[in-house]
Amino acid sequence: MIIGSVSENKDLEKRVSITPEIAKKYINLGFEVQLSEKYGKHLGFEEKEYNELGVKFIKDDKKLIEDADIIIQMGLLDENKTSLLKSNQIFIGVLNPYENKNKLDELVKKKVKLFSLELLPRITRAQSMDILSSQANLAGYKAVIESFSTFEKAIPMMMTAAGTIPAAKVLVVGAGVAGLQAIATAKRMGAIVFATDVRMASKEQVESLGGKFLTVEGAENLETEGGYAKEASEEFKKKQEELIGETLKKIDIVICTALIPGKKAPLIIKENMLKNMKPGSVVYDLAAAQGGNVAFTEVDKIIEKNGVKLMGERNILNKLPTSSSNLYAKNVFNFVSNLYDKENKKININIEDEIIAKTIIK
Protein backbone atom coordinates (compact mmCIF):
# COMPACT_ATOMS: atom_id res chain seq x y z
CA MET A 1 0.00 0.00 0.00
CA ILE A 2 1.18 3.53 -0.80
CA ILE A 3 1.12 6.39 1.70
CA GLY A 4 1.52 9.77 0.04
CA SER A 5 1.85 13.38 1.13
CA VAL A 6 1.87 16.46 -1.10
CA SER A 7 3.86 19.61 -0.30
CA GLU A 8 1.70 22.21 1.47
CA ASN A 9 1.36 25.82 0.30
CA LYS A 10 4.33 27.14 2.29
CA ASP A 11 2.91 30.68 2.42
CA LEU A 12 0.16 29.27 4.65
CA GLU A 13 1.63 26.10 6.14
CA LYS A 14 5.27 25.26 6.81
CA ARG A 15 4.64 22.02 8.73
CA VAL A 16 4.96 18.61 7.06
CA SER A 17 3.06 15.41 7.83
CA ILE A 18 5.82 12.83 7.25
CA THR A 19 9.31 13.35 8.68
CA PRO A 20 12.24 11.01 7.84
CA GLU A 21 11.93 9.34 11.26
CA ILE A 22 8.25 8.57 10.62
CA ALA A 23 8.78 7.59 6.96
CA LYS A 24 11.06 4.83 8.26
CA LYS A 25 8.31 3.61 10.61
CA TYR A 26 5.76 3.44 7.76
CA ILE A 27 8.22 1.50 5.59
CA ASN A 28 8.93 -0.91 8.46
CA LEU A 29 5.18 -1.56 8.67
CA GLY A 30 5.20 -2.53 4.99
CA PHE A 31 3.99 0.69 3.35
CA GLU A 32 5.58 2.42 0.38
CA VAL A 33 6.02 6.17 1.01
CA GLN A 34 5.76 8.72 -1.81
CA LEU A 35 6.29 12.47 -1.39
CA SER A 36 6.40 15.62 -3.54
CA GLU A 37 9.86 16.76 -4.62
CA LYS A 38 11.66 18.98 -2.03
CA TYR A 39 8.93 17.95 0.44
CA GLY A 40 10.75 18.73 3.72
CA LYS A 41 13.77 20.63 2.38
CA HIS A 42 12.64 23.94 3.96
CA LEU A 43 12.88 22.25 7.38
CA GLY A 44 16.29 20.70 6.74
CA PHE A 45 14.87 17.28 5.79
CA GLU A 46 16.91 16.57 2.65
CA GLU A 47 15.71 14.27 -0.14
CA LYS A 48 18.86 12.17 0.32
CA GLU A 49 17.82 11.45 3.93
CA TYR A 50 14.40 10.23 2.76
CA ASN A 51 15.85 8.35 -0.24
CA GLU A 52 18.21 6.34 1.97
CA LEU A 53 15.15 5.07 3.84
CA GLY A 54 13.42 4.00 0.63
CA VAL A 55 11.06 6.97 0.14
CA LYS A 56 10.18 7.80 -3.48
CA PHE A 57 9.83 11.38 -4.70
CA ILE A 58 7.21 12.07 -7.38
CA LYS A 59 7.49 15.12 -9.66
CA ASP A 60 3.79 15.22 -10.56
CA ASP A 61 1.41 15.83 -7.61
CA LYS A 62 -1.49 14.59 -9.76
CA LYS A 63 0.18 11.19 -10.13
CA LEU A 64 1.13 11.13 -6.46
CA ILE A 65 -2.48 11.73 -5.37
CA GLU A 66 -3.98 9.28 -7.86
CA ASP A 67 -1.58 6.46 -6.92
CA ALA A 68 -1.79 6.78 -3.12
CA ASP A 69 -3.99 4.53 -0.99
CA ILE A 70 -3.61 6.85 2.01
CA ILE A 71 -2.93 10.59 1.79
CA ILE A 72 -1.75 12.45 4.88
CA GLN A 73 -1.81 16.26 5.04
CA MET A 74 -2.07 19.07 7.58
CA GLY A 75 -5.49 20.04 6.18
CA LEU A 76 -7.56 19.86 3.00
CA LEU A 77 -5.70 20.29 -0.28
CA ASP A 78 -6.61 23.12 -2.65
CA GLU A 79 -9.66 22.53 -4.85
CA ASN A 80 -7.70 21.40 -7.92
CA LYS A 81 -5.90 18.70 -5.95
CA THR A 82 -8.92 17.76 -3.83
CA SER A 83 -10.88 17.01 -7.02
CA LEU A 84 -8.32 14.26 -7.83
CA LEU A 85 -9.30 12.18 -4.77
CA LYS A 86 -11.18 9.02 -5.65
CA SER A 87 -13.36 6.28 -4.19
CA ASN A 88 -11.84 4.20 -1.34
CA GLN A 89 -8.82 6.45 -0.88
CA ILE A 90 -8.14 7.41 2.73
CA PHE A 91 -7.44 11.07 3.50
CA ILE A 92 -6.16 12.00 6.96
CA GLY A 93 -5.62 15.50 8.35
CA VAL A 94 -7.13 18.36 10.34
CA LEU A 95 -10.15 18.79 8.07
CA ASN A 96 -12.14 21.34 10.09
CA PRO A 97 -15.53 19.76 9.29
CA TYR A 98 -17.46 22.70 10.72
CA GLU A 99 -16.01 25.18 8.22
CA ASN A 100 -15.46 22.74 5.32
CA LYS A 101 -18.78 20.88 5.53
CA ASN A 102 -19.77 21.33 1.88
CA LYS A 103 -16.35 20.27 0.53
CA LEU A 104 -16.25 17.24 2.79
CA ASP A 105 -19.83 16.26 1.87
CA GLU A 106 -18.79 16.15 -1.79
CA LEU A 107 -15.84 13.90 -0.98
CA VAL A 108 -18.04 11.58 1.10
CA LYS A 109 -20.37 11.25 -1.92
CA LYS A 110 -17.30 10.16 -3.94
CA LYS A 111 -16.70 7.53 -1.20
CA VAL A 112 -13.39 9.01 -0.11
CA LYS A 113 -12.74 7.85 3.46
CA LEU A 114 -12.01 11.01 5.45
CA PHE A 115 -10.53 11.15 8.95
CA SER A 116 -10.37 14.47 10.80
CA LEU A 117 -7.90 14.22 13.68
CA GLU A 118 -9.16 17.13 15.74
CA LEU A 119 -12.26 14.99 16.44
CA LEU A 120 -10.27 12.34 18.34
CA PRO A 121 -11.96 11.32 21.60
CA ARG A 122 -10.16 12.25 24.80
CA ILE A 123 -9.51 8.69 25.95
CA THR A 124 -6.28 7.14 27.22
CA ARG A 125 -5.77 5.00 24.11
CA ALA A 126 -5.93 8.07 21.85
CA GLN A 127 -3.38 10.18 23.76
CA SER A 128 -0.50 9.24 21.44
CA MET A 129 -2.59 10.42 18.47
CA ASP A 130 -3.84 13.66 20.05
CA ILE A 131 -2.81 16.34 17.57
CA LEU A 132 -4.72 19.08 19.41
CA SER A 133 -2.65 18.55 22.55
CA SER A 134 0.74 18.24 20.83
CA GLN A 135 0.20 21.33 18.68
CA ALA A 136 -1.52 23.43 21.37
CA ASN A 137 1.35 22.70 23.75
CA LEU A 138 3.80 24.32 21.33
CA ALA A 139 1.38 27.16 20.53
CA GLY A 140 1.05 28.07 24.22
CA TYR A 141 4.82 28.15 24.62
CA LYS A 142 5.38 30.26 21.50
CA ALA A 143 2.60 32.74 22.36
CA VAL A 144 4.46 33.58 25.58
CA ILE A 145 7.78 33.96 23.75
CA GLU A 146 6.21 36.23 21.10
CA SER A 147 4.38 38.44 23.59
CA PHE A 148 7.41 38.71 25.89
CA SER A 149 9.58 39.78 22.95
CA THR A 150 7.08 42.58 22.14
CA PHE A 151 6.73 43.72 25.78
CA GLU A 152 9.21 46.54 26.35
CA LYS A 153 10.09 45.76 29.97
CA ALA A 154 11.97 42.98 31.75
CA ILE A 155 9.96 39.92 32.74
CA PRO A 156 11.56 38.65 36.00
CA MET A 157 12.05 40.74 39.13
CA MET A 158 15.57 42.20 39.11
CA MET A 159 17.24 43.73 42.13
CA THR A 160 20.07 46.07 41.22
CA ALA A 161 22.11 48.79 42.90
CA ALA A 162 20.07 51.27 40.87
CA GLY A 163 16.77 49.91 42.17
CA THR A 164 14.34 47.00 41.80
CA ILE A 165 12.48 46.08 38.62
CA PRO A 166 9.19 44.37 39.52
CA ALA A 167 8.23 41.06 37.86
CA ALA A 168 5.77 41.27 34.97
CA LYS A 169 2.22 40.11 35.73
CA VAL A 170 0.68 37.70 33.20
CA LEU A 171 -2.95 36.63 32.84
CA VAL A 172 -3.70 33.41 30.91
CA VAL A 173 -7.33 33.13 29.76
CA GLY A 174 -8.24 29.48 29.19
CA ALA A 175 -6.30 26.73 30.99
CA GLY A 176 -6.44 23.94 28.45
CA VAL A 177 -3.26 22.43 26.99
CA ALA A 178 -2.10 25.73 25.40
CA GLY A 179 -2.96 27.73 28.50
CA LEU A 180 -1.17 25.38 30.89
CA GLN A 181 1.96 25.46 28.76
CA ALA A 182 1.72 29.27 28.63
CA ILE A 183 1.50 29.35 32.46
CA ALA A 184 4.51 27.04 32.82
CA THR A 185 6.59 29.02 30.29
CA ALA A 186 5.75 32.43 31.78
CA LYS A 187 6.48 31.14 35.28
CA ARG A 188 9.87 29.72 34.21
CA MET A 189 10.77 33.13 32.81
CA GLY A 190 10.08 34.83 36.13
CA ALA A 191 6.60 36.31 35.65
CA ILE A 192 3.80 36.35 38.24
CA VAL A 193 1.02 34.36 36.58
CA PHE A 194 -2.76 34.45 37.00
CA ALA A 195 -5.19 32.25 35.09
CA THR A 196 -8.91 31.77 34.59
CA ASP A 197 -11.03 29.06 32.98
CA VAL A 198 -14.71 28.12 32.92
CA ARG A 199 -13.80 24.59 34.09
CA MET A 200 -13.26 24.36 37.82
CA ALA A 201 -11.12 21.23 37.29
CA SER A 202 -8.42 23.55 35.90
CA LYS A 203 -7.82 25.19 39.28
CA GLU A 204 -5.63 22.39 40.64
CA GLN A 205 -3.62 22.18 37.38
CA VAL A 206 -3.01 25.95 37.33
CA GLU A 207 -1.90 26.00 40.95
CA SER A 208 0.40 23.00 40.45
CA LEU A 209 2.31 25.11 37.90
CA GLY A 210 2.61 28.04 40.31
CA GLY A 211 -0.21 30.11 38.83
CA LYS A 212 -2.96 31.88 40.80
CA PHE A 213 -6.42 30.74 39.71
CA LEU A 214 -9.13 33.39 39.43
CA THR A 215 -12.41 31.71 40.34
CA VAL A 216 -15.61 32.76 38.61
CA GLU A 217 -18.77 31.63 40.42
CA GLY A 218 -20.50 28.81 38.52
CA ALA A 219 -17.36 27.55 36.77
CA GLU A 220 -17.89 23.96 37.90
CA ASN A 221 -20.87 23.53 35.55
CA LEU A 222 -19.03 24.38 32.35
CA GLU A 223 -17.15 21.27 31.29
CA THR A 224 -18.26 18.67 28.72
CA GLU A 225 -17.88 14.93 29.26
CA GLY A 226 -14.95 15.05 26.83
CA GLY A 227 -13.09 17.57 28.98
CA TYR A 228 -13.71 20.60 26.74
CA ALA A 229 -15.21 23.92 27.78
CA LYS A 230 -18.92 24.48 27.22
CA GLU A 231 -20.30 27.78 26.04
CA ALA A 232 -21.03 29.92 29.09
CA SER A 233 -24.40 31.43 30.02
CA GLU A 234 -24.94 35.19 29.80
CA GLU A 235 -24.96 35.39 33.62
CA PHE A 236 -21.61 33.59 33.84
CA LYS A 237 -20.11 35.78 31.08
CA LYS A 238 -21.11 38.90 33.02
CA LYS A 239 -19.42 37.61 36.22
CA GLN A 240 -16.32 36.60 34.25
CA GLU A 241 -16.21 40.02 32.57
CA GLU A 242 -16.30 41.81 35.93
CA LEU A 243 -13.53 39.62 37.37
CA ILE A 244 -11.24 39.90 34.33
CA GLY A 245 -11.94 43.63 33.91
CA GLU A 246 -10.82 44.28 37.48
CA THR A 247 -7.78 41.97 37.15
CA LEU A 248 -6.60 43.61 33.91
CA LYS A 249 -5.84 46.85 35.79
CA LYS A 250 -2.71 45.23 37.25
CA ILE A 251 -1.75 42.92 34.33
CA ASP A 252 1.12 43.53 31.89
CA ILE A 253 0.65 40.63 29.45
CA VAL A 254 -2.45 38.58 28.55
CA ILE A 255 -2.39 35.24 26.71
CA CYS A 256 -5.84 34.23 25.39
CA THR A 257 -6.37 30.56 24.50
CA ALA A 258 -10.14 30.05 24.89
CA LEU A 259 -11.79 27.98 22.14
CA ILE A 260 -15.04 26.01 21.90
CA PRO A 261 -14.69 23.11 19.42
CA GLY A 262 -16.75 23.73 16.29
CA LYS A 263 -17.79 27.28 17.18
CA LYS A 264 -16.54 30.83 16.88
CA ALA A 265 -14.11 31.72 19.65
CA PRO A 266 -15.85 33.43 22.62
CA LEU A 267 -15.24 37.17 22.89
CA ILE A 268 -13.83 37.55 26.41
CA ILE A 269 -11.84 40.81 26.50
CA LYS A 270 -14.07 43.62 25.26
CA GLU A 271 -13.31 47.21 24.31
CA ASN A 272 -14.23 48.64 27.73
CA MET A 273 -12.00 46.04 29.44
CA LEU A 274 -8.98 46.97 27.32
CA LYS A 275 -9.32 50.53 28.64
CA ASN A 276 -8.49 49.17 32.11
CA MET A 277 -5.05 48.02 30.94
CA LYS A 278 -1.86 49.98 31.39
CA PRO A 279 -0.26 51.53 28.26
CA GLY A 280 2.61 49.30 27.12
CA SER A 281 0.71 46.11 27.97
CA VAL A 282 0.56 43.26 25.42
CA VAL A 283 -2.28 40.86 24.58
CA TYR A 284 -1.61 37.72 22.53
CA ASP A 285 -4.80 36.17 21.10
CA LEU A 286 -4.23 32.52 20.15
CA ALA A 287 -7.88 32.36 19.03
CA ALA A 288 -7.44 35.15 16.44
CA ALA A 289 -8.01 32.88 13.42
CA GLN A 290 -11.29 31.59 14.95
CA GLY A 291 -12.71 35.08 15.48
CA GLY A 292 -10.63 36.05 18.50
CA ASN A 293 -11.08 36.26 22.27
CA VAL A 294 -10.21 39.97 22.17
CA ALA A 295 -12.02 42.94 20.64
CA PHE A 296 -10.08 44.43 17.68
CA THR A 297 -7.69 41.49 17.21
CA GLU A 298 -6.69 41.14 13.57
CA VAL A 299 -4.98 38.10 12.12
CA ASP A 300 -1.24 38.56 11.42
CA LYS A 301 -1.24 42.21 12.58
CA ILE A 302 -0.22 44.09 15.72
CA ILE A 303 -3.03 46.52 16.56
CA GLU A 304 -2.55 49.25 19.17
CA LYS A 305 -5.52 50.41 21.27
CA ASN A 306 -5.03 52.95 24.09
CA GLY A 307 -1.33 52.04 24.13
CA VAL A 308 -2.07 48.29 24.45
CA LYS A 309 -0.64 46.02 21.71
CA LEU A 310 -2.96 43.28 20.43
CA MET A 311 -1.32 40.35 18.60
CA GLY A 312 -2.65 37.26 16.84
CA GLU A 313 -1.51 35.02 14.00
CA ARG A 314 -3.26 32.68 11.59
CA ASN A 315 -0.77 29.91 12.30
CA ILE A 316 1.69 30.51 15.14
CA LEU A 317 3.15 27.03 14.53
CA ASN A 318 4.70 28.29 11.29
CA LYS A 319 7.24 29.79 13.70
CA LEU A 320 8.01 26.33 15.15
CA PRO A 321 7.54 24.18 12.03
CA THR A 322 10.20 21.55 12.75
CA SER A 323 9.11 20.79 16.32
CA SER A 324 5.42 20.81 15.42
CA SER A 325 6.00 18.62 12.32
CA ASN A 326 7.87 16.04 14.42
CA LEU A 327 4.98 15.78 16.88
CA TYR A 328 2.22 15.86 14.25
CA ALA A 329 3.91 13.15 12.17
CA LYS A 330 4.16 10.89 15.25
CA ASN A 331 0.51 11.50 16.13
CA VAL A 332 -0.62 10.57 12.60
CA PHE A 333 1.62 7.48 12.48
CA ASN A 334 0.00 6.23 15.70
CA PHE A 335 -3.43 6.84 14.16
CA VAL A 336 -2.54 4.94 10.96
CA SER A 337 -1.08 2.09 13.05
CA ASN A 338 -4.46 1.80 14.78
CA LEU A 339 -6.15 1.51 11.36
CA TYR A 340 -3.68 -1.05 10.04
CA ASP A 341 -4.22 -4.79 10.35
CA LYS A 342 -0.61 -5.99 10.59
CA GLU A 343 -1.46 -9.69 10.14
CA ASN A 344 -3.36 -9.24 6.89
CA LYS A 345 -1.38 -6.12 5.82
CA LYS A 346 -4.47 -4.08 5.05
CA ILE A 347 -6.45 -1.17 6.45
CA ASN A 348 -9.31 -2.18 8.73
CA ILE A 349 -11.90 0.56 9.28
CA ASN A 350 -13.56 -0.87 12.37
CA ILE A 351 -16.46 1.41 13.30
CA GLU A 352 -16.72 -0.40 16.66
CA ASP A 353 -13.42 1.31 17.56
CA GLU A 354 -14.28 4.64 19.26
CA ILE A 355 -11.19 6.32 17.80
CA ILE A 356 -12.24 5.45 14.23
CA ALA A 357 -15.95 6.08 14.81
CA LYS A 358 -15.35 9.59 16.21
CA THR A 359 -12.87 10.76 13.55
CA ILE A 360 -14.42 9.41 10.34
CA ILE A 361 -16.50 11.91 8.37
CA LYS A 362 -19.81 10.45 7.22
Secondary structure, DSSP 8 states (H G I E B T S, - for coil): -EEEE----TTT----S--HHHHHHHHHHT-EEEEETTTTGGGT--HHHHHHHT-EEES-HHHHHHH-SEEE-SS---HHHHTT--TT-EEEE---TTTSHHHHHHHHHTT-EEEEGGG----GGGGGG-HHHHHHHHHHHHHHHHHHHHSSS-SS-EEETTEEE---EEEEE--SHHHHHHHHHHHHTT-EEEEE-S-TTHHHHHHHTT-EE---TTGGG-B-TTS-B----HHHHHHHHHHHHHHGGG-SEEEE----TTS-----B-HHHHTTS-TT-EEEETTGGGT-SBTT--TTEEEEETTEEEEE-S-GGGGSHHHHHHHHHHHHHHHHHHHEETTTTEE---TTSHHHHHHB--
